[in-house]
Amino acid sequence: MKTLLPTSIAGSLPKPAWLAQTETLWSPWKLPDDILQEGKHDALLVSLHAQEHAGINIVCDGEQSRQHFVTTFIENLRGVDFEKRKTVRIRNRYDADVPVIVSEVSRDKPVFVEDAKFLRKQTKQPIKWALPGPMTMIDTLYDDYYKSREALAWEFAKILNEEAKELEAAGVDIIQFDEPAFNVFFDDVNDWGIAALERATQGLKCETAVHICYGYGIKANTDWKKSLGSEWRQYEAIFPKLQQSSIDIISLECHNSRVPIELLSLIKGKKIMVGAIDVASHEIETPQEVAATLRNALKYVDANKLIPCTNCGMAPLPRSIASAKLEALVAGTEIVRKELTGGLNTEAYTTQRGTTDSESLSIT
Ligand code: ZN
């Protein structure tokens, strides 16, 4: 049995107030080390419940186990000095103090695999797990060893591939790589960025996704977006090569975005996670607004390849707003499902593991 338009989220959900400062990105943990792991798992359960309660089909951990989508992974690697920090410009947009690569990078032990196993035990829904992409990783640190962005990206790709294979073995159905750097360094993306991403997914049998985006709704990003003009055509430069790549799913923002929707025709054949929820606004989308975004995307994406989704992570939002946005996403999707099936009762569709792809519509 397949799910028509299976819903999902791009990444994070807000953390509970007892775990980290709310409405704050990258907030430090509030719990002491001896109970932190238990606290993170409790938060994962809360986040999973919010998704399942809303009716989200492909669920994730809501990134409750990480403080930052890139550095939490890097912190677990050898070869990185977190004490000796340097200030660098992130994606040419804002300065940040970042760790320094001081020697060969390697992964001694799995980073998220135990968390993924925990999530797998809690749900029968298909699960998705997010990792940082190689290009975004190198953009979030200072390299004092390899002295080549490409060489370092390649090393990270090999490490990510080790982690991804263990996540797959833990029962993860979709492994997503977050690559916001993909809309900044176009030449590098085409020269080696997509190749590095493919290296990170080498040998995987589960589905693979790449999340590209214009960033969270923080000031540095919204200011940058204002400078981009009325149409964001950046993806035009990278979609042709991404379309040729082995990556199965592409996640991008559509609602309240200036990315011209017709650019989706450049990635024909890929499954698309269509962002129908704006994460930079506290305004709750109406189901009709969500439906309108999905209908627009359906002009360029086959129904059996469309995954209704959020534009990006919702970590900085208040919990009540994030939950309401999840419900809007599901309600809007339901409207379009009914239109596509001619009003047949879509509750007859169920989601089970291994049925994330909705290639054929079958109804019980
Ligand atoms: Zn994003």
Boltz pocket constraint, residues with backbone or C-beta under 6 A from the ligand:
constraints:
  - pocket:
      binder: B
      contacts: [[A, 10], [A, 180], [A, 211], [A, 212], [A, 213], [A, 214], [A, 215], [A, 216], [A, 311], [A, 312], [A, 313]]
      max_distance: 6.0
